[in-house]
Amino acid sequence: MRPLQRFERRLEGIVSGVFARAFKGDVEPIELAAALKREIDNTARILSRDRRLVPNHFTIELGPGDFERLNAYGRTLNHELANELRDHADIQRYTFSGPIEIELTQQDDLPTGKFRVVSATVGSPQRRSQPYPQEPYVPPNDGPVLSTPASPPPPQQQQPRRGHPQVMLEVNGRRRPVNPPGVVLGRGTDADIQINDPGVSRRHAEIRLMPEGPGGIRVVLVDLGSTNGTLVNGRRTTEAELVDGSTVRIGNTTMTLRLADEPMAQPPSSGW
């Protein structure tokens, strides 16, 4: 069974067939899922050799009739659409800049059965009004990013940013550095930090580092649709912000996040 067919059946099951009856002849959830996937495919930007950055905030513009009907199931619909995007991103090796947000809006100029998708790359939900510029990603330790420099920056400006702590992940008594933009945890050989644990999925979770203000950084853990789930500080979660001392449990393996005072080192050019 194709992924979109699985998505449609799963969504219909959640609301006891309400979607199957209500959406006939109008905009259907399966159409929204396909459009969101096309949107991230068309807007993906290169992060590294095998990763691409994609938008995480999506506005779905609907005509009055479709909006009134779909908005009644907004929370359930949004949750399933976000899960579809995570699954697609996992397969395509996409990286979201922050939590996935999907918003339905009404546009009077759209007829029934028509819709538009508008996307943006946003650092955090609190900073929607300040989306990252749509340019190739530059890791924080490569120096400040100047949108329109009048002249080449002096050599001292090319040093790693001061104040960014070194992020370390303590796994089985061994500390491993976590450099921008982040690392994938999993049992597979393509994971950045490979964990030999039968309870861990091939690509289980991702730790993402996101710049926040001068000298600041946010550390966010995102579950990549793993089979057995992820626990942060003993609580099951799909996405959570980590701080110094936070514990992450995947399968039978428990890890601890550590923030050192030293500035971040230059990310290695090869794997771990």
FIGU-81065 format. One record per residue (C-alpha): residue in three letters; x, y, z. Coordinates in pm, whole numbers, padded with zeros to 5 digits, always signed. Example, Ala and Ser with C-alpha at 12.3 -4.5 7.8 and 13.67 -1.06 7.14 Angstrom:
ALA+01230-00450+00780;SER+01367-00106+00714;
END
This chain:
MET+00000+00000+00000;ARG+00135+00342-00096;PRO+00213+00598+00181;LEU-00066+00834+00078;GLN-00318+00549+00088;ARG-00201+00454+00437;PHE-00230+00817+00544;GLU-00588+00847+00416;ARG-00702+00527+00587;ARG-00533+00618+00916;LEU-00691+00964+00916;GLU-01035+00828+00836;GLY-01005+00580+01121;ILE-00931+00850+01375;VAL-01262+01027+01319;SER-01470+00713+01248;GLY-01514+00780+00880;VAL-01627+01141+00914;PHE-01363+01261+00665;ALA-01466+01002+00406;ARG-01823+01131+00410;ALA-01760+01503+00457;PHE-01483+01556+00200;LYS-01645+01391-00101;GLY-01616+01622-00400;ASP-01423+01886-00205;VAL-01062+01935-00092;GLU-00948+01605+00063;PRO-00677+01548+00326;ILE-00482+01330+00083;GLU-00455+01628-00154;LEU-00320+01848+00127;ALA-00061+01585+00222;ALA+00059+01554-00138;ALA+00079+01932-00180;LEU+00282+01976+00141;LYS+00529+01711+00028;ARG+00565+01880-00311;GLU+00624+02210-00133;ILE+00920+02084+00072;ASP+01058+01897-00231;ASN+01053+02220-00432;THR+01202+02442-00158;ALA+01471+02214-00008;ARG+01809+02386+00037;ILE+02146+02215+00072;LEU+02282+02188+00426;SER+02558+01934+00368;ARG+02650+01655+00134;ASP+02355+01439+00238;ARG+02112+01676+00410;ARG+01879+01953+00297;LEU+01692+02216+00494;VAL+01317+02246+00432;PRO+01047+02485+00559;ASN+00871+02403+00884;HIS+00581+02655+00880;PHE+00297+02602+00632;THR-00015+02805+00561;ILE-00289+02625+00368;GLU-00524+02877+00206;LEU-00876+02745+00145;GLY-01200+02878+00005;PRO-01476+02963+00255;GLY-01661+02632+00217;ASP-01354+02411+00246;PHE-01213+02616+00533;GLU-01530+02593+00742;ARG-01547+02217+00695;LEU-01178+02132+00740;ASN-01113+02374+01025;ALA-01356+02178+01244;TYR-01101+01892+01245;GLY-00798+02121+01255;ARG-00604+01962+01542;THR-00646+01604+01420;LEU-00584+01698+01059;ASN-00277+01906+01142;HIS-00129+01625+01352;GLU-00166+01370+01072;LEU-00032+01608+00807;ALA+00272+01683+01025;ASN+00336+01309+01069;GLU+00321+01262+00692;LEU+00577+01540+00646;ARG+00810+01384+00906;ASP+00790+01045+00735;HIS+00861+01202+00396;ALA+01149+01407+00537;ASP+01300+01097+00696;ILE+01298+00915+00363;GLN+01439+01214+00170;ARG+01690+01308+00445;TYR+01540+01653+00493;THR+01599+01861+00807;PHE+01333+02095+00951;SER+01460+02419+01108;GLY+01218+02386+01399;PRO+00881+02239+01502;ILE+00638+02175+01217;GLU+00346+02419+01217;ILE+00045+02393+00985;GLU-00218+02667+00976;LEU-00547+02672+00784;THR-00668+03012+00662;GLN-00969+03131+00465;GLN-00926+03308+00132;ASP-01247+03438-00023;ASP-01102+03437-00376;LEU-01064+03057-00378;PRO-01355+02842-00498;THR-01453+02514-00337;GLY-01205+02238-00418;LYS-00908+02475-00470;PHE-00633+02559-00223;ARG-00282+02708-00198;VAL+00018+02619+00018;VAL+00258+02890+00141;SER+00570+02786+00333;ALA+00837+02957+00543;THR+01153+02851+00726;VAL+01110+02967+01086;GLY+01357+02924+01373;SER+01098+02888+01649;PRO+00724+02944+01697;GLN+00791+03266+01888;ARG+00976+03421+01593;ARG+00744+03371+01302;SER+00786+03733+01201;GLN+01160+03683+01156;PRO+01200+03390+00912;TYR+01551+03288+00817;PRO+01662+03431+00480;GLN+01614+03188+00191;GLU+01987+03141+00131;PRO+02216+02838+00165;TYR+02262+02753+00533;VAL+02589+02858+00696;PRO+02679+02687+01027;PRO+02721+02929+01323;ASN+03090+02850+01368;ASP+03168+02980+01018;GLY+03134+03339+01140;PRO+02855+03597+01120;VAL+02632+03595+00814;LEU+02606+03938+00652;SER+02328+03971+00397;THR+02483+04262+00203;PRO+02842+04321+00319;ALA+02993+04644+00194;SER+03342+04498+00213;PRO+03504+04166+00314;PRO+03489+04117+00692;PRO+03817+04157+00881;PRO+03995+03832+00970;GLN+03890+03843+01335;GLN+03522+03824+01233;GLN+03580+03487+01077;GLN+03650+03325+01414;PRO+03384+03097+01570;ARG+03115+03287+01756;ARG+03196+03344+02120;GLY+02948+03228+02380;HIS+02818+02922+02193;PRO+02876+02631+02431;GLN+03012+02303+02305;VAL+02722+02058+02291;MET+02816+01705+02393;LEU+02612+01385+02408;GLU+02718+01130+02668;VAL+02644+00781+02535;ASN+02748+00467+02727;GLY+03011+00662+02920;ARG+03158+00826+02610;ARG+03107+01190+02514;ARG+03049+01276+02150;PRO+03038+01633+02013;VAL+02719+01759+01848;ASN+02806+02020+01585;PRO+02571+02233+01371;PRO+02329+02168+01217;GLY+02288+01857+01433;VAL+02313+01478+01436;VAL+02088+01181+01364;LEU+02073+00905+01627;GLY+01996+00552+01514;ARG+02094+00192+01464;GLY+02156+00223+01089;THR+02495+00279+00931;ASP+02377+00613+00790;ALA+02314+00758+01139;ASP+02563+01021+01260;ILE+02578+00856+01603;GLN+02523+00483+01560;ILE+02373+00300+01859;ASN+02390-00079+01866;ASP+02057-00139+02036;PRO+01779-00363+01892;GLY+01518-00128+02039;VAL+01651+00166+01837;SER+01520+00240+01487;ARG+01753+00278+01190;ARG+01700+00657+01199;HIS+01541+00703+01542;ALA+01576+01070+01642;GLU+01764+01388+01556;ILE+01929+01649+01776;ARG+01916+01989+01604;LEU+02117+02301+01691;MET+01947+02629+01603;PRO+02100+02977+01649;GLU+01898+03205+01875;GLY+02005+03566+01920;PRO+02363+03687+01968;GLY+02569+03403+02107;GLY+02265+03187+02180;ILE+02168+02842+02063;ARG+01869+02611+02107;VAL+01907+02234+02126;VAL+01596+02050+02009;LEU+01535+01675+01992;VAL+01291+01546+01727;ASP+01170+01186+01707;LEU+01189+01070+01342;GLY+00884+00845+01357;SER+01064+00569+01548;THR+00897+00237+01628;ASN+00949+00245+02006;GLY+00939+00621+02063;THR+01168+00861+02251;LEU+01175+00964+02617;VAL+01312+01300+02734;ASN+01359+01323+03110;GLY+01136+01017+03147;ARG+00847+01150+02938;ARG+00753+01026+02593;THR+00776+01301+02332;THR+00798+01366+01960;GLU+00979+01698+02002;ALA+01139+01866+02302;GLU+01397+02131+02386;LEU+01706+02001+02566;VAL+01916+02174+02832;ASP+02232+02080+03018;GLY+02168+01751+03200;SER+01862+01648+02996;THR+01833+01272+02954;VAL+01724+01107+02630;ARG+01621+00741+02621;ILE+01579+00550+02294;GLY+01536+00173+02306;ASN+01737+00053+02606;THR+01998+00327+02575;THR+02001+00641+02791;MET+02203+00947+02689;THR+02274+01274+02868;LEU+02318+01616+02708;ARG+02615+01817+02832;LEU+02697+02182+02759;ALA+03065+02269+02798;ASP+03198+02625+02833;GLU+03432+02596+02535;PRO+03316+02746+02204;MET+03200+02503+01939;ALA+03468+02333+01734;GLN+03469+02326+01356;PRO+03244+02038+01240;PRO+03447+01744+01102;SER+03452+01704+00725;SER+03383+01330+00748;GLY+03163+01107+00963;TRP+03206+01020+01330;
END
